[in-house]
Every structure is written in C-alpha cells, then in structure tokens.
Amino acid sequence: MTISLWTYLLGAGILAVAAIAIFVATRKRKTGSKTSKFTAENARFIILVGSENGTTTRLATSVYEHLLAGGQSVFLTTLNNYQSFPQAEQLIVMTSTYGSGEAPGSAKRFMEILPTVTQSQKIHFSVMAFGSRNYPDFCRFGYDVHLALTNQEWAVPFLDIHTIDDKSPEQSDLWMATWFQQIGLPKMALPEYLTRAPLGLKPMTIISRTEPAHTDGAFSIRIKTSSSFTSGDLLAIYPGGDYRERQYSIGKVDKEIQLSVKLHPNGFGSGYLYALNPGDVIHARVIANYDFRFPSGAPRVIMIANGTGIAPFLGMMDQNKRKTECHLYCGFRGASSFALYDDFVKQQLAGGQLSTANIAYSREGDKQYVKDLLARDADLIATTLHEEGTIMICGSLAMQHDVVQFLDALCMERYGKSLSHYESHGQVLMDCY
C-alpha cells in the first residue's frame, strides 16, 4: 500500500517512533539511568525497526530488553533514523513489508539515507523479515534491505536473511536460537504474546450477515461494538484464538461496523466470519488507520475500488453530511456481485451524499474494468487533482497497480507532474491488499 510522505509523517511513522519512545521512557522509570547511557554513539548492538502498526516494534523491544538485561550495550530505533554507529559490532534489522512489497511507515526513508552514511568500521548485520505468503511480494522489503546492506563496503553478513510467515512463533524462535547461539549469548525465550491473541480485545456482536452472490463471491457483515472507530479504520480478528491476525477495512454505517469480505475457499479469516450468525460474539480490536480517512476539506473526492474495497467508501458516503462532491468508481464481476450494495448506493445518490456511481462489470455487458471508467472520465479525474481534490483507492493490489499506472500517465500528460507529486500533498490516499 502506498501512502504519501506527509500522511506517513503524520500517521504510521510517528506511531512507530512513539511506540519506541514510550518503551524507552517506561524502561527508564523502571531502571533509573541504566538505559540512557547506551546511545547510537556507544552501543555495541544496534536494532533497526521497520513497522507499520507496531507488531514488529514489539518483538524488537523484547530483543532489546533481553540484551540489556544480559549486560549488553544496545540501541533501538527505526530504520528511518539510520545514522552513524561508531562502536557498533552487530546490526539487527527487523522489518515488515507493507502493501505491494513496499517499506512500512517507519522505514520509508531508509533506502534514501543508507548510501549517504558510511560506517567507520566493519559491522555484521542480520535481517529478520516479516510478511505473509498470502501475498505475492512476500517479505520483499526485507529482501531489498538485505541486498542494499550487502552492497555496502562496511557491512558484513552475519546470517542469511530470515523470513517470518504470518507471525509464526516457530520461525521467530528459530531465528532467536540461531542468532543468539552465533553471538555467544544466552537464548531469548519466545515472548508469550507471540503465541496468543493480544490482550484487551473487545467483545463485538454480529448484527447481520448476507450470503455471497456466487461460490467465491463477497458477503456483507454488520457488527456492533463499543469501540471508537470511523470509516477507513481496520478491524483485526483472531480466528484461531492465537497470534494469527486478519485485518479488514471498516465502513461505519448507522454507528455499526460494516465489512465486505470475499469468501476464499478454506479462507482462514473469511471462513471464520462467514460461519458467524446474528447474535454471535467475537473478540477483536479496531486499528486506527489515520492515512485513509475521508478528507474533510477537499472540494471533490474520487473513490476508486474493486470488490470488497467498497466497504470503507460505503461508510464515508454515509458520513458525508456536508455533501462534499463525491464520485464512486467501482469494479465487480457482474451485477449480482454489486447487488449487495446497490440499494445503499442508490440511497446515497438520492440524499446527495454521493454525486455519481460508476460501476464496471468485467464479465458482463461491455466487460469493463475500473480503469476503463477512469479513462472515460479523464477530464474529471485530472481536474480533481489540479483543483486540490482527493483520490482514494481501496481494493486489490492488482487493481491498485493498474489505476496508479493510469493516473501517473494522466498527470504527466496533463500537468507534467508525476502522481507522486499529488501523493506528497496528501491528495492520493490508498489502502490496498
């Protein structure tokens, strides 16, 4: 998922830095000045973290604590804060991958900074990469970091890159055993939170669930919760009651969570949600997604989605009480797939909270895709960006790739600027998976 530099700075990156800052401050309160004497200038072990929602940061702080408790000098920071480490002997990189193989929030600037900082001595490095094999770009950013470090004259590989699939405790434990054995230090026990669901999950009640239009189609589910949330946030569920987490984009409709979920054959998350009935209670949590919120000050908003990506937009339409000019572009296989949302979209059109609804069917009628509708309305799309409006994209990574490619070419043709120019000004917001 791609996010702009400004939204990154205001969102996930700051959250990751804050998580580390809070951890260090808490450690100081517990241990006095013990932590403060280890800095980037005098630490033997350096831990660099790339995290989007804090999960990787949490494991990194556990490694930090274990080394510190063993009397080692260690410094923990984000990949974005990479700098000179004059006393470092070991560099540990722990990073997730975001979206289609991209850097997570707290690592966005690392590749740019790395070649500008030369270490004064040889440093051994190890990369621990987190991802999911459900996505084609499994741990790609971790591989990119490993390769980039390998190409630095001062960097000496200590271990080959180690990948962690879906937060696997077994794979994490293997890295712990190997790395600590190689370094000649006592092995760190696997933190308990890696083997169970997070604490503090909230009970949420299922209100309704529809049937999918076809075998591998989508279904809609409504959930009541006491948690604070808004459209664009994420619902994290734990189908196995353990560490494995699945996230879904939220639409807020009538103060309830609305999800649109594609039913995958043997799907771990989708199968769990589909088996629920009205009245059932699940335990889950809401993750604030500050980088994907309806822009209150935009003169016009273009919403682009395919399939289940429509969910947050349904909520944003419902919340559009100021009746900001808003255009929906969405792609489905056929009319039966869109039928779940047809009545609701018509209500929003009638109420003026949605200006136009443009639906493409890839297997019926003219057999169009979202990109075809955008090309038809290229003038409106280009003008929206030129007049400081906002384009929001939610759905599959394949759709995102095609749409971004089209938008980039359109921006260059009309205004001689790349799409990244508008991203940097917070005018292009994406939440794709």
Secondary structure, DSSP 8 states (H G I E B T S, - for coil): ----HHHHHHTHHHHHHHHHHHHHHHHHHHHTTTTTT--TTT-SEEEEEE-SSSHHHHHHHHHHHHHHHTT--EEEEEGGG----TT-SEEEEEEE-BTTTB--GGGTTHHHHGGG---SS-EEEEEEEEE-TTSTTTTHHHHHHHHHHHTSTTEEESS--EEEETT-HHHHHHHHHHHHHHHTS------GGGSS--TT-EEEEEEEE---SSTT-EEEEEEE-SS---TT-EEEE-TTSSS--EEEE-EEETTEEEEEEE--TT-HHHHHHHT--TT-EEEEEEE--TTS---TT-SEEEEEEEGGGGHHHHHHHHH-TT--EEEEEEEESSHHHHHHHHHHHHHHHHHTS-SEEEEEESSSTT---HHHHHHHTHHHHHHHHHTT-EEEEEE-HHHHHHHHHHHHHHHHHHHS--HHHHHHTT-EEEEE-
